[in-house]
Amino acid sequence: MPVDETLATYSDWLYRSALGVYLFAILLYAVEQAFARAPRKAEALVGAGAPVLVDAEPKRDVSKPERVGRMGAALTVLGALLHLASLVMRGLSAGRAPWGNMYEYMSLLCLAAVVTWIVLMAKFPIRRLGAFVLTPILVLLFLGGTVLYAESAPVQPALRSYWLVIHVSVISISSGVLLIPGVTSILYLLKDSKSDRFPKLPSADVLDRMSYRTTVLAFPLFTAGIICGAIWAEAAWGRFWGWDPKETVAFVSWVVYAAYLHARATAGWRGRGAAWINVVGFALNVFNLFFINLVTTGLHSYAGL
């Protein structure tokens, strides 16, 4: 079917608008991080009355930095809505699922990361980390909208399959979700150091739990995405697995994340050891996203490049 150029143009405008909104949100998060007071320790009673130290803030009026942080969170939600609308418009303009090339794949991946961050902000006291989390997402979106940008068009014949909807969406969403625990694991390693240089970061326990729970959510999706890719490969190329560079790195990433979940559940590897494994998985995720698609040659290199 012919491409609707009007909808494609609206999609591009919405994409750029989302980038601008995310940028303003990052600035507001940075203001809160810079000027808000560090969480002070308060003594709380748990269980039979044993005192422990937990992060706590006294009940008080909302400070100006906190108001700025809330504005950043509101802008993040607005940016996510604009981002989603850009994907919908792209799909309508081309009459297909809007993740048929690297530009669209990157857009969906980053949207999944932003939505994950919004959900985590509602569950954990981590809003101040917004600048750390959204900055790499913004960089990915900028690269997607410039270096990897592709005009709205029908997909190549090899991608005209219902597996495009299933496999690519699942693997993209799970990869986007896994970006968040990668960043928080890096922050955990900074926070868990013996120095007190980062008093405004959430506690190491909060960062550790957030990284673990997010990875637990994303890992089954990532597994399903790899399995769906193998099934699609058998239908398209006559084999389930061919050790293509992207397949190989995806499998190595899966092994690393499985090792992280095992390490996190093992007493001897909790803490810094498990966090380092998650950081390795994060690095492999980014490596697979860029180097494998942009530099190496393989069966997946046709994806919009």
C-alpha positions as CSV (number, residue, x, y, z in Angstrom):
1,M,0.0,0.0,0.0
2,P,1.2,3.6,-0.6
3,V,2.8,5.5,2.2
4,D,0.7,8.3,3.8
5,E,3.3,11.1,3.7
6,T,1.2,13.3,5.9
7,L,1.0,10.8,8.8
8,A,4.8,10.1,8.3
9,T,5.5,13.8,8.7
10,Y,3.3,14.0,11.8
11,S,5.2,11.0,13.2
12,D,8.6,12.8,12.7
13,W,7.3,15.9,14.4
14,L,6.0,13.9,17.4
15,Y,9.3,12.1,17.6
16,R,11.3,15.4,17.7
17,S,8.8,16.8,20.2
18,A,9.3,13.9,22.5
19,L,13.0,14.4,22.3
20,G,12.6,18.0,23.3
21,V,10.3,17.1,26.2
22,Y,12.7,14.5,27.5
23,L,15.5,17.0,27.4
24,F,13.6,19.5,29.5
25,A,12.7,16.6,31.9
26,I,16.4,15.7,32.3
27,L,17.2,19.3,33.2
28,L,14.4,19.4,35.8
29,Y,15.6,16.1,37.3
30,A,19.2,17.5,37.4
31,V,18.0,20.5,39.3
32,E,16.2,18.4,41.9
33,Q,19.3,16.1,42.2
34,A,21.6,19.1,42.6
35,F,19.6,21.2,45.1
36,A,17.4,18.7,47.0
37,R,18.6,17.6,50.5
38,A,20.2,14.2,50.8
39,P,17.9,11.6,52.5
40,R,18.6,11.5,56.2
41,K,18.7,8.3,58.2
42,A,15.9,7.7,60.6
43,E,15.6,4.9,63.1
44,A,12.7,2.6,62.5
45,L,11.5,-0.4,64.5
46,V,10.9,-3.7,62.7
47,G,10.0,-7.2,63.8
48,A,10.4,-7.6,67.5
49,G,11.7,-4.1,68.0
50,A,15.3,-4.3,66.6
51,P,16.3,-0.9,65.3
52,V,17.5,-0.6,61.7
53,L,18.5,2.4,59.6
54,V,16.3,3.2,56.6
55,D,16.0,6.1,54.2
56,A,13.4,8.5,55.5
57,E,12.3,12.1,55.1
58,P,10.5,14.1,57.8
59,K,7.0,15.1,57.1
60,R,7.2,18.7,55.8
61,D,6.0,20.9,53.0
62,V,7.2,20.0,49.5
63,S,10.4,21.9,48.8
64,K,11.1,23.8,45.5
65,P,13.5,21.2,44.2
66,E,10.9,18.5,44.8
67,R,8.4,20.5,42.9
68,V,10.8,20.8,40.1
69,G,11.4,17.0,40.2
70,R,7.6,16.4,40.0
71,M,7.5,18.6,37.0
72,G,10.2,16.5,35.4
73,A,8.2,13.4,36.1
74,A,5.1,15.0,34.5
75,L,7.2,15.9,31.5
76,T,8.5,12.4,31.2
77,V,4.9,11.1,31.0
78,L,4.1,13.7,28.4
79,G,7.2,12.8,26.4
80,A,6.2,9.1,26.6
81,L,2.7,9.9,25.2
82,L,4.2,11.9,22.3
83,H,6.7,9.1,21.7
84,L,3.9,6.5,21.6
85,A,1.9,8.7,19.2
86,S,4.9,9.0,16.9
87,L,5.1,5.2,16.7
88,V,1.4,4.9,16.0
89,M,1.6,7.5,13.3
90,R,4.6,5.8,11.7
91,G,2.7,2.5,11.7
92,L,-0.4,4.0,10.2
93,S,1.6,5.9,7.5
94,A,3.2,2.6,6.3
95,G,0.3,0.3,7.0
96,R,2.4,-2.1,9.1
97,A,3.9,-2.7,12.5
98,P,6.2,0.4,13.2
99,W,9.4,-1.5,14.0
100,G,10.6,-2.7,10.6
101,N,13.9,-0.8,10.5
102,M,16.6,0.3,13.0
103,Y,15.1,3.7,13.5
104,E,11.7,2.3,14.5
105,Y,13.3,-0.5,16.5
106,M,15.3,2.0,18.4
107,S,12.2,4.2,19.0
108,L,10.2,1.2,20.4
109,L,13.2,0.1,22.6
110,C,13.5,3.6,24.1
111,L,9.8,3.9,24.7
112,A,9.9,0.6,26.6
113,A,12.7,2.0,28.7
114,V,10.9,5.3,29.5
115,V,7.6,3.5,30.4
116,T,9.6,1.2,32.7
117,W,11.2,4.2,34.4
118,I,7.8,5.8,34.9
119,V,6.5,2.6,36.5
120,L,9.6,2.4,38.7
121,M,9.2,6.0,39.9
122,A,5.7,5.0,41.2
123,K,7.2,2.0,43.1
124,F,10.5,3.3,44.5
125,P,11.8,6.7,45.8
126,I,14.1,7.1,42.8
127,R,12.8,10.2,41.0
128,R,16.1,12.0,41.5
129,L,17.8,9.5,39.3
130,G,15.8,10.7,36.3
131,A,18.8,12.6,34.7
132,F,21.0,9.5,35.0
133,V,18.4,7.2,33.4
134,L,16.9,9.5,30.7
135,T,20.3,10.8,29.4
136,P,21.4,7.5,27.7
137,I,17.8,7.0,26.4
138,L,17.9,10.5,24.9
139,V,21.3,9.8,23.3
140,L,19.9,6.6,21.8
141,L,16.8,8.5,20.5
142,F,19.0,11.2,19.0
143,L,21.2,8.7,17.2
144,G,18.0,6.9,16.0
145,G,16.6,10.1,14.6
146,T,19.8,11.1,12.9
147,V,22.2,8.4,12.0
148,L,19.7,5.6,11.8
149,Y,16.7,7.5,10.4
150,A,14.8,5.9,7.6
151,E,11.8,7.2,5.7
152,S,8.5,5.6,6.2
153,A,8.2,2.7,3.7
154,P,7.0,-0.9,3.3
155,V,9.4,-3.4,4.9
156,Q,11.6,-5.7,2.8
157,P,10.1,-9.0,1.7
158,A,12.1,-11.0,4.2
159,L,10.3,-9.1,7.0
160,R,6.8,-9.4,5.7
161,S,5.7,-11.9,8.3
162,Y,3.5,-12.0,11.4
163,W,6.7,-12.8,13.2
164,L,7.8,-9.2,12.7
165,V,5.0,-8.2,15.0
166,I,5.8,-10.9,17.6
167,H,9.6,-11.4,17.6
168,V,10.8,-7.9,17.0
169,S,8.3,-6.2,19.4
170,V,9.1,-8.7,22.2
171,I,12.9,-8.5,21.8
172,S,12.8,-4.7,21.5
173,I,10.6,-4.2,24.5
174,S,12.6,-6.5,26.7
175,S,15.9,-4.9,25.6
176,G,14.5,-1.5,26.4
177,V,13.4,-2.7,29.9
178,L,16.9,-4.1,30.5
179,L,18.5,-0.7,29.9
180,I,17.1,0.5,33.3
181,P,18.7,-2.1,35.6
182,G,22.0,-1.6,33.7
183,V,22.0,2.0,34.7
184,T,20.9,1.4,38.3
185,S,23.5,-1.4,38.7
186,I,26.2,1.1,37.7
187,L,24.8,3.6,40.3
188,Y,24.6,0.7,42.9
189,L,28.4,0.1,42.4
190,L,29.0,3.8,43.0
191,K,26.7,4.0,46.0
192,D,28.1,0.8,47.5
193,S,31.6,2.1,47.5
194,K,33.1,2.8,50.9
195,S,33.2,6.6,50.3
196,D,30.3,9.0,50.9
197,R,30.7,10.9,47.7
198,F,27.1,10.2,46.6
199,P,24.9,10.9,49.5
200,K,22.0,12.0,47.4
201,L,21.6,8.7,45.6
202,P,19.0,6.3,46.9
203,S,20.2,3.6,49.3
204,A,22.2,0.7,47.9
205,D,19.4,-1.6,49.0
206,V,16.8,0.3,46.9
207,L,19.0,0.3,43.8
208,D,19.7,-3.4,44.2
209,R,16.1,-4.4,44.6
210,M,15.0,-2.2,41.7
211,S,17.7,-3.7,39.4
212,Y,16.7,-7.2,40.4
213,R,13.0,-6.8,40.0
214,T,13.3,-5.1,36.7
215,T,15.6,-7.9,35.4
216,V,13.2,-10.5,36.7
217,L,10.4,-8.9,34.6
218,A,12.4,-8.5,31.5
219,F,14.3,-11.8,31.4
220,P,11.2,-14.0,30.5
221,L,10.4,-11.5,27.7
222,F,13.9,-11.6,26.4
223,T,13.8,-15.4,26.5
224,A,10.6,-15.5,24.6
225,G,12.0,-13.0,22.0
226,I,15.0,-15.3,21.3
227,I,12.7,-18.4,21.0
228,C,10.4,-16.6,18.6
229,G,13.4,-15.5,16.6
230,A,14.6,-19.1,16.3
231,I,11.1,-20.2,15.1
232,W,11.1,-17.3,12.5
233,A,14.6,-18.3,11.4
234,E,13.5,-21.9,10.8
235,A,10.6,-20.7,8.7
236,A,12.6,-18.1,6.7
237,W,16.0,-19.6,6.4
238,G,15.4,-23.3,7.1
239,R,17.3,-23.5,10.4
240,F,16.5,-22.6,14.0
241,W,20.0,-21.3,14.8
242,G,22.9,-20.4,12.5
243,W,25.3,-18.6,14.9
244,D,24.7,-15.3,13.1
245,P,26.6,-12.5,14.9
246,K,23.4,-11.0,16.3
247,E,22.1,-14.4,17.4
248,T,25.4,-15.2,19.1
249,V,25.6,-12.0,21.1
250,A,21.9,-12.2,22.0
251,F,22.5,-15.8,23.3
252,V,25.6,-14.6,25.3
253,S,23.5,-11.8,26.7
254,W,20.9,-14.3,27.8
255,V,23.5,-16.4,29.5
256,V,24.8,-13.3,31.4
257,Y,21.4,-12.2,32.6
258,A,20.6,-15.8,33.7
259,A,23.9,-15.7,35.6
260,Y,22.9,-12.4,37.2
261,L,19.6,-13.8,38.4
262,H,21.3,-16.9,39.8
263,A,24.0,-14.8,41.4
264,R,21.4,-12.5,42.9
265,A,19.7,-15.5,44.5
266,T,23.0,-16.8,45.8
267,A,24.2,-15.4,49.1
268,G,27.9,-15.4,48.2
269,W,27.3,-13.4,45.0
270,R,24.8,-10.8,46.1
271,G,25.7,-7.1,46.1
272,R,28.7,-6.0,44.0
273,G,29.3,-9.3,42.3
274,A,25.8,-9.6,41.0
275,A,25.8,-5.9,40.0
276,W,28.9,-6.3,37.9
277,I,27.3,-9.2,36.1
278,N,24.3,-7.0,35.3
279,V,26.6,-4.3,34.0
280,V,28.2,-6.8,31.7
281,G,24.7,-7.7,30.4
282,F,24.0,-4.0,29.9
283,A,27.2,-3.6,27.9
284,L,26.4,-6.6,25.7
285,N,22.9,-5.2,25.1
286,V,24.3,-1.9,23.8
287,F,27.0,-3.7,21.9
288,N,24.4,-5.9,20.1
289,L,22.3,-2.8,19.4
290,F,25.0,-0.8,17.7
291,F,28.2,-2.7,16.7
292,I,26.5,-5.9,15.5
293,N,24.0,-3.9,13.3
294,L,26.4,-1.2,12.1
295,V,29.7,-2.9,11.7
296,T,29.5,-6.7,11.3
297,T,27.9,-8.5,8.3
298,G,25.2,-11.0,9.0
299,L,21.6,-12.1,8.2
300,H,20.3,-9.3,10.4
301,S,22.3,-6.5,8.9
302,Y,19.5,-5.7,6.4
303,A,17.3,-4.3,9.2
304,G,17.0,-0.8,7.9
305,L,20.7,-0.1,7.3
